[in-house]
Amino acid sequence: MFDTHQAAKELKLPTLSLAYLLKTYCNIDASKQFQLADWRIRPLPNEYLRYAQEDTHYLLYIYDRLRNQLIEKNSDALQSVYKKSKIVCQKLYKKPVFDEIAYKTLYTKCHKTTFDGIQLAALKLLYAWRDKIAREEDESTSYVTPDLMLIHLAELVPKDVQGIRASCKLIPELVMKNVEEIHQLLIQAIEKPLEINMDEFLQNKRTFSSTDVNVSTESSINNNIKRVRFVPET
């Protein structure tokens, strides 16, 4: 196995992306029109198939060019890339274990105002709901509901289904599909707010590291939003 990313890294190329390699070695401007499209749909449209073919058509030529450069660099460079590529291929994805108090880390990263007991209860319930739906649908949590949108819903605590729909201009498909369940969770938060000591809560949340929960940065949120299938507000 040969990973072009590892090869570009070994050669210290200015950019490690396939788009850069296509432009540098083939003078091809890579189209990323369908990079964040929904590739689960069947049958795949013809334009998707063309995109997939064009995206891989030049890889063998790029491999030859990179391999020759690695050989010219030194005798160990090529073998080093093969070894690192093998390690990449051997990585096994494991779904993260759900942590029912990790919503505190999400709150720490994304909140702008102090939440009261109702809002924190809403966030806790929505956080658990999102994890459940992500596992059922075999999707990422950010695909189900981006982090900032989850915080936004918890902050507003809409009191009816229409309020949930009106809270966002674009509503993720899985939010719309489960809007009644979300409504019931928000009612539960209103009826049973968390009784908290905010100073203690703020102290506890600082004990979490940034790796305890997948919290999106602004750029990754934007990327996830591009891939999420939205239902326009009606």
FIKOLZA-1660 file (N, C-alpha, C; in steps of 0.1 Angstrom, whole numbers, plus 5000, padded with zeros to 4 digits):
% residues 234
   i   px   py   pz ch aa at
   1 5008 4988 5000  A  M  N
   1 5000 5000 5000  A  M CA
   1 5009 5012 5000  A  M  C
   2 5005 5022 4992  A  F  N
   2 5012 5035 4991  A  F CA
   2 5003 5046 4993  A  F  C
   3 5006 5054 5004  A  D  N
   3 4997 5065 5007  A  D CA
   3 5004 5078 5002  A  D  C
   4 4997 5085 4993  A  T  N
   4 5003 5097 4987  A  T CA
   4 5005 5108 4998  A  T  C
   5 4997 5108 5008  A  H  N
   5 4999 5117 5019  A  H CA
   5 5012 5115 5026  A  H  C
   6 5015 5103 5029  A  Q  N
   6 5028 5099 5036  A  Q CA
   6 5040 5102 5027  A  Q  C
   7 5038 5100 5014  A  A  N
   7 5049 5103 5004  A  A CA
   7 5052 5118 5004  A  A  C
   8 5041 5126 5003  A  A  N
   8 5042 5140 5002  A  A CA
   8 5049 5146 5015  A  A  C
   9 5045 5139 5026  A  K  N
   9 5051 5144 5039  A  K CA
   9 5065 5140 5039  A  K  C
  10 5069 5129 5035  A  E  N
  10 5083 5125 5035  A  E CA
  10 5092 5134 5026  A  E  C
  11 5086 5138 5015  A  L  N
  11 5093 5147 5005  A  L CA
  11 5092 5161 5009  A  L  C
  12 5085 5164 5020  A  K  N
  12 5083 5178 5025  A  K CA
  12 5077 5187 5014  A  K  C
  13 5067 5182 5008  A  L  N
  13 5060 5190 4998  A  L CA
  13 5052 5201 5005  A  L  C
  14 5050 5213 4999  A  P  N
  14 5044 5224 5006  A  P CA
  14 5029 5221 5010  A  P  C
  15 5023 5212 5002  A  T  N
  15 5009 5208 5006  A  T CA
  15 5008 5193 5004  A  T  C
  16 5000 5186 5012  A  L  N
  16 4999 5172 5012  A  L CA
  16 4986 5167 5005  A  L  C
  17 4978 5175 5000  A  S  N
  17 4965 5171 4994  A  S CA
  17 4967 5165 4980  A  S  C
  18 4957 5157 4977  A  L  N
  18 4956 5151 4963  A  L CA
  18 4955 5162 4953  A  L  C
  19 4947 5173 4956  A  A  N
  19 4945 5184 4947  A  A CA
  19 4959 5190 4943  A  A  C
  20 4968 5192 4953  A  Y  N
  20 4981 5197 4950  A  Y CA
  20 4989 5188 4941  A  Y  C
  21 4988 5175 4944  A  L  N
  21 4996 5165 4936  A  L CA
  21 4991 5165 4921  A  L  C
  22 4978 5166 4920  A  L  N
  22 4972 5166 4906  A  L CA
  22 4977 5178 4898  A  L  C
  23 4977 5189 4905  A  K  N
  23 4981 5202 4898  A  K CA
  23 4996 5202 4895  A  K  C
  24 5004 5197 4905  A  T  N
  24 5019 5197 4903  A  T CA
  24 5024 5187 4893  A  T  C
  25 5018 5175 4893  A  Y  N
  25 5024 5164 4884  A  Y CA
  25 5016 5162 4871  A  Y  C
  26 5003 5167 4871  A  C  N
  26 4994 5164 4860  A  C CA
  26 4988 5177 4854  A  C  C
  27 4991 5188 4860  A  N  N
  27 4985 5201 4856  A  N CA
  27 4970 5200 4855  A  N  C
  28 4964 5193 4865  A  I  N
  28 4949 5191 4865  A  I CA
  28 4944 5199 4878  A  I  C
  29 4934 5207 4875  A  D  N
  29 4927 5214 4886  A  D CA
  29 4916 5204 4891  A  D  C
  30 4918 5199 4903  A  A  N
  30 4908 5189 4908  A  A CA
  30 4895 5196 4912  A  A  C
  31 4884 5189 4908  A  S  N
  31 4871 5194 4911  A  S CA
  31 4867 5188 4924  A  S  C
  32 4862 5196 4933  A  K  N
  32 4858 5191 4946  A  K CA
  32 4843 5193 4948  A  K  C
  33 4836 5193 4937  A  Q  N
  33 4822 5196 4937  A  Q CA
  33 4814 5186 4945  A  Q  C
  34 4818 5173 4944  A  F  N
  34 4810 5163 4951  A  F CA
  34 4818 5157 4963  A  F  C
  35 4828 5164 4968  A  Q  N
  35 4836 5158 4979  A  Q CA
  35 4828 5156 4991  A  Q  C
  36 4819 5166 4994  A  L  N
  36 4811 5165 5006  A  L CA
  36 4796 5161 5003  A  L  C
  37 4794 5155 4991  A  A  N
  37 4781 5150 4987  A  A CA
  37 4777 5138 4995  A  A  C
  38 4764 5134 4994  A  D  N
  38 4759 5122 5001  A  D CA
  38 4761 5110 4992  A  D  C
  39 4772 5103 4995  A  W  N
  39 4776 5091 4986  A  W CA
  39 4768 5079 4990  A  W  C
  40 4759 5080 4999  A  R  N
  40 4751 5068 5003  A  R CA
  40 4740 5065 4994  A  R  C
  41 4736 5075 4986  A  I  N
  41 4724 5073 4977  A  I CA
  41 4727 5062 4966  A  I  C
  42 4717 5055 4963  A  R  N
  42 4717 5044 4953  A  R CA
  42 4705 5045 4944  A  R  C
  43 4707 5043 4931  A  P  N
  43 4720 5042 4924  A  P CA
  43 4728 5056 4924  A  P  C
  44 4741 5055 4923  A  L  N
  44 4748 5067 4922  A  L CA
  44 4746 5074 4909  A  L  C
  45 4743 5087 4909  A  P  N
  45 4741 5095 4897  A  P CA
  45 4754 5094 4888  A  P  C
  46 4752 5096 4875  A  N  N
  46 4763 5095 4866  A  N CA
  46 4774 5105 4869  A  N  C
  47 4770 5117 4873  A  E  N
  47 4780 5128 4876  A  E CA
  47 4789 5124 4888  A  E  C
  48 4783 5116 4898  A  Y  N
  48 4791 5111 4909  A  Y CA
  48 4801 5101 4904  A  Y  C
  49 4797 5092 4895  A  L  N
  49 4806 5082 4890  A  L CA
  49 4817 5088 4882  A  L  C
  50 4814 5098 4874  A  R  N
  50 4825 5105 4867  A  R CA
  50 4835 5112 4876  A  R  C
  51 4829 5118 4887  A  Y  N
  51 4838 5124 4896  A  Y CA
  51 4847 5114 4903  A  Y  C
  52 4842 5103 4907  A  A  N
  52 4850 5092 4913  A  A CA
  52 4861 5087 4904  A  A  C
  53 4857 5086 4891  A  Q  N
  53 4867 5081 4881  A  Q CA
  53 4878 5091 4879  A  Q  C
  54 4874 5104 4877  A  E  N
  54 4884 5114 4875  A  E CA
  54 4893 5116 4887  A  E  C
  55 4888 5114 4899  A  D  N
  55 4896 5117 4911  A  D CA
  55 4907 5106 4913  A  D  C
  56 4905 5095 4907  A  T  N
  56 4915 5084 4909  A  T CA
  56 4923 5081 4896  A  T  C
  57 4919 5087 4885  A  H  N
  57 4925 5083 4872  A  H CA
  57 4940 5085 4871  A  H  C
  58 4945 5095 4878  A  Y  N
  58 4959 5099 4876  A  Y CA
  58 4968 5094 4888  A  Y  C
  59 4962 5086 4896  A  L  N
  59 4969 5081 4908  A  L CA
  59 4981 5073 4905  A  L  C
  60 4980 5064 4895  A  L  N
  60 4992 5055 4892  A  L CA
  60 5003 5063 4887  A  L  C
  61 5000 5073 4879  A  Y  N
  61 5011 5082 4874  A  Y CA
  61 5017 5090 4885  A  Y  C
  62 5009 5095 4894  A  I  N
  62 5014 5103 4906  A  I CA
  62 5023 5094 4914  A  I  C
  63 5018 5081 4916  A  Y  N
  63 5026 5071 4924  A  Y CA
  63 5040 5070 4918  A  Y  C
  64 5041 5068 4905  A  D  N
  64 5054 5066 4898  A  D CA
  64 5063 5078 4901  A  D  C
  65 5057 5090 4900  A  R  N
  65 5065 5102 4902  A  R CA
  65 5070 5104 4916  A  R  C
  66 5061 5101 4925  A  L  N
  66 5065 5102 4939  A  L CA
  66 5075 5091 4943  A  L  C
  67 5073 5079 4938  A  R  N
  67 5082 5068 4941  A  R CA
  67 5096 5071 4936  A  R  C
  68 5097 5077 4924  A  N  N
  68 5110 5080 4918  A  N CA
  68 5117 5091 4927  A  N  C
  69 5109 5101 4931  A  Q  N
  69 5115 5111 4939  A  Q CA
  69 5120 5106 4953  A  Q  C
  70 5113 5097 4958  A  L  N
  70 5117 5091 4971  A  L CA
  70 5130 5083 4969  A  L  C
  71 5131 5075 4958  A  I  N
  71 5143 5068 4956  A  I CA
  71 5155 5077 4954  A  I  C
  72 5152 5088 4947  A  E  N
  72 5163 5098 4945  A  E CA
  72 5167 5104 4958  A  E  C
  73 5158 5106 4967  A  K  N
  73 5161 5112 4980  A  K CA
  73 5171 5104 4988  A  K  C
  74 5168 5092 4991  A  N  N
  74 5177 5083 4998  A  N CA
  74 5171 5069 4997  A  N  C
  75 5179 5059 5001  A  S  N
  75 5175 5045 5000  A  S CA
  75 5164 5041 5010  A  S  C
  76 5163 5049 5020  A  D  N
  76 5153 5045 5031  A  D CA
  76 5140 5052 5029  A  D  C
  77 5139 5062 5022  A  A  N
  77 5127 5071 5021  A  A CA
  77 5115 5063 5016  A  A  C
  78 5117 5055 5005  A  L  N
  78 5106 5047 5000  A  L CA
  78 5101 5037 5009  A  L  C
  79 5110 5030 5016  A  Q  N
  79 5106 5019 5025  A  Q CA
  79 5099 5026 5037  A  Q  C
  80 5103 5037 5041  A  S  N
  80 5097 5044 5052  A  S CA
  80 5082 5048 5049  A  S  C
  81 5080 5052 5037  A  V  N
  81 5066 5055 5032  A  V CA
  81 5057 5043 5032  A  V  C
  82 5063 5032 5027  A  Y  N
  82 5056 5019 5027  A  Y CA
  82 5052 5015 5041  A  Y  C
  83 5061 5016 5050  A  K  N
  83 5058 5012 5064  A  K CA
  83 5047 5021 5070  A  K  C
  84 5048 5034 5068  A  K  N
  84 5038 5043 5074  A  K CA
  84 5025 5041 5067  A  K  C
  85 5025 5038 5054  A  S  N
  85 5012 5035 5047  A  S CA
  85 5006 5023 5053  A  S  C
  86 5014 5013 5056  A  K  N
  86 5008 5000 5062  A  K CA
  86 5002 5003 5075  A  K  C
  87 5008 5011 5083  A  I  N
  87 5003 5015 5096  A  I CA
  87 4989 5022 5095  A  I  C
  88 4988 5031 5085  A  V  N
  88 4976 5037 5083  A  V CA
  88 4965 5027 5079  A  V  C
  89 4968 5018 5071  A  C  N
  89 4958 5008 5066  A  C CA
  89 4954 4998 5078  A  C  C
  90 4962 4997 5088  A  Q  N
  90 4959 4988 5099  A  Q CA
  90 4951 4994 5110  A  Q  C
  91 4949 5007 5108  A  K  N
  91 4941 5014 5119  A  K CA
  91 4926 5009 5118  A  K  C
  92 4921 5006 5129  A  L  N
  92 4907 5002 5130  A  L CA
  92 4899 5012 5138  A  L  C
  93 4888 5017 5131  A  Y  N
  93 4880 5027 5138  A  Y CA
  93 4871 5020 5149  A  Y  C
  94 4871 5027 5160  A  K  N
  94 4863 5022 5171  A  K CA
  94 4853 5033 5175  A  K  C
  95 4841 5030 5176  A  K  N
  95 4831 5041 5180  A  K CA
  95 4834 5045 5194  A  K  C
  96 4835 5058 5197  A  P  N
  96 4838 5063 5210  A  P CA
  96 4827 5058 5220  A  P  C
  97 4831 5055 5232  A  V  N
  97 4822 5052 5243  A  V CA
  97 4814 5064 5247  A  V  C
  98 4801 5063 5248  A  F  N
  98 4793 5074 5252  A  F CA
  98 4796 5077 5267  A  F  C
  99 4798 5090 5269  A  D  N
  99 4800 5095 5283  A  D CA
  99 4789 5105 5286  A  D  C
 100 4780 5102 5295  A  E  N
 100 4768 5110 5298  A  E CA
 100 4771 5123 5303  A  E  C
 101 4783 5126 5308  A  I  N
 101 4786 5139 5314  A  I CA
 101 4796 5147 5304  A  I  C
 102 4798 5141 5292  A  A  N
 102 4807 5148 5283  A  A CA
 102 4800 5161 5277  A  A  C
 103 4787 5162 5279  A  Y  N
 103 4780 5174 5274  A  Y CA
 103 4786 5186 5281  A  Y  C
 104 4792 5185 5293  A  K  N
 104 4798 5196 5299  A  K CA
 104 4810 5202 5291  A  K  C
 105 4817 5193 5285  A  T  N
 105 4828 5198 5277  A  T CA
 105 4823 5205 5265  A  T  C
 106 4812 5200 5259  A  L  N
 106 4806 5207 5247  A  L CA
 106 4801 5221 5252  A  L  C
 107 4795 5222 5263  A  Y  N
 107 4791 5234 5269  A  Y CA
 107 4803 5244 5271  A  Y  C
 108 4814 5239 5276  A  T  N
 108 4826 5247 5278  A  T CA
 108 4831 5253 5265  A  T  C
 109 4831 5245 5255  A  K  N
 109 4837 5249 5242  A  K CA
 109 4828 5259 5234  A  K  C
 110 4815 5257 5235  A  C  N
 110 4806 5264 5226  A  C CA
 110 4797 5274 5232  A  C  C
 111 4795 5274 5245  A  H  N
 111 4785 5284 5251  A  H CA
 111 4790 5298 5251  A  H  C
 112 4781 5307 5250  A  K  N
 112 4784 5322 5251  A  K CA
 112 4778 5328 5263  A  K  C
 113 4768 5322 5268  A  T  N
 113 4761 5327 5280  A  T CA
 113 4760 5316 5290  A  T  C
 114 4757 5319 5303  A  T  N
 114 4756 5309 5313  A  T CA
 114 4742 5303 5312  A  T  C
 115 4741 5290 5312  A  F  N
 115 4729 5283 5311  A  F CA
 115 4723 5281 5325  A  F  C
 116 4710 5281 5325  A  D  N
 116 4703 5278 5338  A  D CA
 116 4700 5263 5338  A  D  C
 117 4693 5258 5349  A  G  N
 117 4691 5244 5350  A  G CA
 117 4683 5238 5339  A  G  C
 118 4673 5245 5334  A  I  N
 118 4665 5240 5323  A  I CA
 118 4674 5238 5310  A  I  C
 119 4682 5248 5307  A  Q  N
 119 4690 5248 5295  A  Q CA
 119 4700 5237 5296  A  Q  C
 120 4706 5235 5308  A  L  N
 120 4716 5224 5309  A  L CA
 120 4710 5210 5308  A  L  C
 121 4698 5209 5314  A  A  N
 121 4690 5197 5313  A  A CA
 121 4687 5194 5298  A  A  C
 122 4683 5204 5291  A  A  N
 122 4681 5202 5276  A  A CA
 122 4693 5198 5269  A  A  C
 123 4704 5204 5272  A  L  N
 123 4717 5201 5265  A  L CA
 123 4721 5186 5268  A  L  C
 124 4719 5182 5281  A  K  N
 124 4723 5169 5285  A  K CA
 124 4714 5158 5277  A  K  C
 125 4701 5161 5277  A  L  N
 125 4692 5152 5270  A  L CA
 125 4694 5152 5255  A  L  C
 126 4697 5163 5249  A  L  N
 126 4699 5164 5235  A  L CA
 126 4712 5157 5231  A  L  C
 127 4722 5159 5239  A  Y  N
 127 4735 5153 5237  A  Y CA
 127 4734 5138 5237  A  Y  C
 128 4727 5132 5246  A  A  N
 128 4724 5118 5246  A  A CA
 128 4716 5113 5234  A  A  C
 129 4706 5121 5231  A  W  N
 129 4698 5118 5219  A  W CA
 129 4706 5117 5207  A  W  C
 130 4715 5127 5205  A  R  N
 130 4723 5128 5193  A  R CA
 130 4732 5116 5192  A  R  C
 131 4738 5112 5203  A  D  N
 131 4747 5100 5202  A  D CA
 131 4739 5087 5199  A  D  C
 132 4727 5086 5204  A  K  N
 132 4718 5074 5201  A  K CA
 132 4715 5074 5186  A  K  C
 133 4711 5085 5181  A  I  N
 133 4707 5086 5167  A  I CA
 133 4719 5083 5158  A  I  C
 134 4730 5089 5161  A  A  N
 134 4742 5087 5153  A  A CA
 134 4746 5072 5152  A  A  C
 135 4744 5065 5163  A  R  N
 135 4747 5050 5163  A  R CA
 135 4737 5043 5155  A  R  C
 136 4724 5046 5157  A  E  N
 136 4714 5040 5149  A  E CA
 136 4715 5042 5134  A  E  C
 137 4719 5054 5130  A  E  N
 137 4720 5057 5116  A  E CA
 137 4734 5055 5110  A  E  C
 138 4743 5051 5119  A  D  N
 138 4757 5049 5115  A  D CA
 138 4763 5061 5109  A  D  C
 139 4760 5073 5116  A  E  N
 139 4765 5086 5111  A  E CA
 139 4773 5092 5122  A  E  C
 140 4781 5102 5119  A  S  N
 140 4788 5110 5129  A  S CA
 140 4778 5119 5137  A  S  C
 141 4781 5122 5149  A  T  N
 141 4773 5131 5157  A  T CA
 141 4771 5144 5151  A  T  C
 142 4782 5149 5144  A  S  N
 142 4781 5162 5138  A  S CA
 142 4772 5162 5126  A  S  C
 143 4770 5150 5119  A  Y  N
 143 4761 5149 5108  A  Y CA
 143 4746 5150 5114  A  Y  C
 144 4744 5143 5125  A  V  N
 144 4730 5143 5131  A  V CA
 144 4727 5158 5134  A  V  C
 145 4735 5164 5142  A  T  N
 145 4733 5178 5146  A  T CA
 145 4746 5185 5149  A  T  C
 146 4750 5195 5141  A  P  N
 146 4763 5202 5144  A  P CA
 146 4763 5207 5159  A  P  C
 147 4775 5208 5165  A  D  N
 147 4776 5212 5179  A  D CA
 147 4769 5225 5182  A  D  C
 148 4772 5235 5174  A  L  N
 148 4766 5248 5177  A  L CA
 148 4751 5248 5176  A  L  C
 149 4745 5240 5167  A  M  N
 149 4731 5239 5166  A  M CA
 149 4725 5232 5178  A  M  C
 150 4732 5222 5183  A  L  N
 150 4728 5215 5196  A  L CA
 150 4727 5225 5207  A  L  C
 151 4738 5233 5208  A  I  N
 151 4739 5244 5219  A  I CA
 151 4727 5254 5217  A  I  C
 152 4725 5257 5204  A  H  N
 152 4714 5267 5201  A  H CA
 152 4701 5262 5206  A  H  C
 153 4698 5250 5203  A  L  N
 153 4685 5244 5207  A  L CA
 153 4684 5244 5222  A  L  C
 154 4694 5240 5229  A  A  N
 154 4694 5239 5243  A  A CA
 154 4693 5253 5249  A  A  C
 155 4698 5263 5243  A  E  N
 155 4697 5277 5248  A  E CA
 155 4683 5282 5246  A  E  C
 156 4677 5279 5235  A  L  N
 156 4664 5284 5232  A  L CA
 156 4653 5277 5240  A  L  C
 157 4655 5263 5241  A  V  N
 157 4645 5254 5246  A  V CA
 157 4631 5257 5240  A  V  C
 158 4629 5255 5227  A  P  N
 158 4616 5258 5221  A  P CA
 158 4605 5249 5228  A  P  C
 159 4594 5255 5229  A  K  N
 159 4583 5249 5237  A  K CA
 159 4574 5241 5228  A  K  C
 160 4575 5241 5215  A  D  N
 160 4567 5233 5206  A  D CA
 160 4575 5229 5194  A  D  C
 161 4569 5221 5186  A  V  N
 161 4575 5216 5174  A  V CA
 161 4578 5227 5164  A  V  C
 162 4569 5236 5163  A  Q  N
 162 4571 5247 5153  A  Q CA
 162 4582 5256 5158  A  Q  C
 163 4584 5257 5171  A  G  N
 163 4595 5265 5176  A  G CA
 163 4608 5259 5173  A  G  C
 164 4609 5245 5173  A  I  N
 164 4621 5238 5170  A  I CA
 164 4624 5241 5155  A  I  C
 165 4614 5240 5147  A  R  N
 165 4616 5242 5132  A  R CA
 165 4620 5256 5129  A  R  C
 166 4615 5265 5137  A  A  N
 166 4618 5280 5135  A  A CA
 166 4631 5284 5140  A  A  C
 167 4637 5275 5149  A  S  N
 167 4650 5279 5155  A  S CA
 167 4662 5279 5146  A  S  C
 168 4660 5272 5134  A  C  N
 168 4671 5272 5125  A  C CA
 168 4666 5274 5111  A  C  C
 169 4673 5281 5103  A  K  N
 169 4669 5284 5089  A  K CA
 169 4670 5271 5081  A  K  C
 170 4680 5263 5084  A  L  N
 170 4682 5250 5077  A  L CA
 170 4682 5239 5088  A  L  C
 171 4673 5230 5086  A  I  N
 171 4672 5219 5097  A  I CA
 171 4678 5206 5092  A  I  C
 172 4687 5200 5099  A  P  N
 172 4692 5187 5095  A  P CA
 172 4681 5177 5093  A  P  C
 173 4683 5168 5083  A  E  N
 173 4673 5158 5080  A  E CA
 173 4669 5150 5092  A  E  C
 174 4679 5146 5100  A  L  N
 174 4676 5137 5111  A  L CA
 174 4670 5144 5123  A  L  C
 175 4672 5157 5123  A  V  N
 175 4664 5165 5133  A  V CA
 175 4650 5166 5129  A  V  C
 176 4647 5169 5117  A  M  N
 176 4633 5170 5112  A  M CA
 176 4626 5156 5114  A  M  C
 177 4633 5146 5111  A  K  N
 177 4628 5132 5112  A  K CA
 177 4624 5129 5126  A  K  C
 178 4631 5134 5136  A  N  N
 178 4629 5131 5150  A  N CA
 178 4624 5143 5158  A  N  C
 179 4618 5152 5151  A  V  N
 179 4614 5165 5158  A  V CA
 179 4605 5163 5170  A  V  C
 180 4596 5153 5168  A  E  N
 180 4586 5150 5179  A  E CA
 180 4594 5145 5192  A  E  C
 181 4603 5136 5189  A  E  N
 181 4611 5131 5201  A  E CA
 181 4619 5142 5207  A  E  C
 182 4625 5151 5199  A  I  N
 182 4632 5163 5205  A  I CA
 182 4623 5171 5213  A  I  C
 183 4611 5173 5208  A  H  N
 183 4601 5181 5215  A  H CA
 183 4598 5175 5229  A  H  C
 184 4597 5162 5230  A  Q  N
 184 4594 5156 5242  A  Q CA
 184 4606 5157 5252  A  Q  C
 185 4618 5157 5247  A  L  N
 185 4630 5158 5255  A  L CA
 185 4631 5173 5261  A  L  C
 186 4627 5182 5253  A  L  N
 186 4627 5196 5257  A  L CA
 186 4616 5198 5268  A  L  C
 187 4605 5192 5266  A  I  N
 187 4595 5193 5277  A  I CA
 187 4600 5187 5290  A  I  C
 188 4607 5175 5288  A  Q  N
 188 4613 5169 5300  A  Q CA
 188 4623 5178 5307  A  Q  C
 189 4630 5185 5299  A  A  N
 189 4640 5194 5305  A  A CA
 189 4633 5206 5313  A  A  C
 190 4622 5210 5307  A  I  N
 190 4615 5221 5314  A  I CA
 190 4609 5216 5327  A  I  C
 191 4604 5204 5327  A  E  N
 191 4597 5198 5339  A  E CA
 191 4607 5194 5349  A  E  C
 192 4619 5190 5345  A  K  N
 192 4629 5184 5354  A  K CA
 192 4642 5191 5352  A  K  C
 193 4644 5204 5355  A  P  N
 193 4657 5210 5353  A  P CA
 193 4668 5205 5362  A  P  C
 194 4680 5206 5358  A  L  N
 194 4691 5201 5366  A  L CA
 194 4693 5211 5378  A  L  C
 195 4694 5205 5390  A  E  N
 195 4698 5213 5401  A  E CA
 195 4713 5213 5403  A  E  C
 196 4719 5224 5400  A  I  N
 196 4733 5225 5400  A  I CA
 196 4739 5236 5408  A  I  C
 197 4751 5234 5412  A  N  N
 197 4759 5245 5417  A  N CA
 197 4768 5249 5406  A  N  C
 198 4766 5261 5400  A  M  N
 198 4773 5265 5388  A  M CA
 198 4788 5266 5391  A  M  C
 199 4793 5270 5402  A  D  N
 199 4807 5271 5405  A  D CA
 199 4813 5257 5404  A  D  C
 200 4806 5247 5411  A  E  N
 200 4811 5233 5410  A  E CA
 200 4810 5228 5396  A  E  C
 201 4799 5231 5389  A  F  N
 201 4798 5226 5375  A  F CA
 201 4809 5231 5367  A  F  C
 202 4813 5244 5368  A  L  N
 202 4823 5250 5360  A  L CA
 202 4837 5244 5363  A  L  C
 203 4838 5241 5376  A  Q  N
 203 4851 5234 5381  A  Q CA
 203 4852 5220 5375  A  Q  C
 204 4841 5213 5375  A  N  N
 204 4841 5199 5370  A  N CA
 204 4844 5198 5355  A  N  C
 205 4838 5207 5348  A  K  N
 205 4839 5207 5334  A  K CA
 205 4854 5209 5329  A  K  C
 206 4862 5216 5337  A  R  N
 206 4875 5219 5334  A  R CA
 206 4884 5207 5335  A  R  C
 207 4879 5196 5341  A  T  N
 207 4887 5184 5343  A  T CA
 207 4887 5176 5330  A  T  C
 208 4878 5179 5321  A  F  N
 208 4878 5172 5308  A  F CA
 208 4888 5177 5299  A  F  C
 209 4895 5168 5291  A  S  N
 209 4904 5173 5281  A  S CA
 209 4896 5175 5268  A  S  C
 210 4903 5182 5258  A  S  N
 210 4896 5184 5245  A  S CA
 210 4894 5172 5237  A  S  C
 211 4900 5161 5241  A  T  N
 211 4898 5148 5234  A  T CA
 211 4887 5140 5239  A  T  C
 212 4881 5144 5250  A  D  N
 212 4870 5136 5256  A  D CA
 212 4858 5136 5248  A  D  C
 213 4856 5146 5240  A  V  N
 213 4844 5147 5232  A  V CA
 213 4847 5153 5219  A  V  C
 214 4840 5149 5208  A  N  N
 214 4843 5155 5195  A  N CA
 214 4836 5168 5193  A  N  C
 215 4843 5179 5197  A  V  N
 215 4838 5192 5196  A  V CA
 215 4843 5199 5184  A  V  C
 216 4834 5203 5175  A  S  N
 216 4839 5209 5162  A  S CA
 216 4844 5223 5164  A  S  C
 217 4855 5226 5157  A  T  N
 217 4859 5240 5155  A  T CA
 217 4851 5246 5145  A  T  C
 218 4852 5260 5143  A  E  N
 218 4844 5267 5134  A  E CA
 218 4845 5261 5120  A  E  C
 219 4858 5258 5116  A  S  N
 219 4860 5253 5102  A  S CA
 219 4854 5239 5100  A  S  C
 220 4856 5230 5110  A  S  N
 220 4850 5217 5109  A  S CA
 220 4835 5217 5109  A  S  C
 221 4829 5226 5117  A  I  N
 221 4815 5228 5117  A  I CA
 221 4810 5231 5103  A  I  C
 222 4817 5241 5097  A  N  N
 222 4813 5245 5083  A  N CA
 222 4814 5233 5074  A  N  C
 223 4824 5225 5075  A  N  N
 223 4826 5213 5067  A  N CA
 223 4814 5203 5069  A  N  C
 224 4811 5201 5082  A  N  N
 224 4800 5192 5085  A  N CA
 224 4787 5197 5079  A  N  C
 225 4785 5210 5081  A  I  N
 225 4772 5216 5076  A  I CA
 225 4771 5214 5061  A  I  C
 226 4782 5214 5054  A  K  N
 226 4782 5212 5039  A  K CA
 226 4777 5198 5036  A  K  C
 227 4781 5188 5044  A  R  N
 227 4777 5175 5041  A  R CA
 227 4764 5171 5046  A  R  C
 228 4759 5177 5057  A  V  N
 228 4746 5174 5063  A  V CA
 228 4735 5176 5053  A  V  C
 229 4725 5167 5052  A  R  N
 229 4714 5169 5044  A  R CA
 229 4704 5177 5051  A  R  C
 230 4701 5189 5047  A  F  N
 230 4692 5198 5054  A  F CA
 230 4678 5198 5047  A  F  C
 231 4668 5201 5056  A  V  N
 231 4655 5204 5051  A  V CA
 231 4652 5218 5053  A  V  C
 232 4649 5226 5042  A  P  N
 232 4646 5240 5044  A  P CA
 232 4635 5243 5053  A  P  C
 233 4635 5254 5060  A  E  N
 233 4625 5258 5069  A  E CA
 233 4612 5261 5061  A  E  C
 234 4601 5257 5066  A  T  N
 234 4588 5260 5059  A  T CA
 234 4580 5269 5067  A  T  C
% end
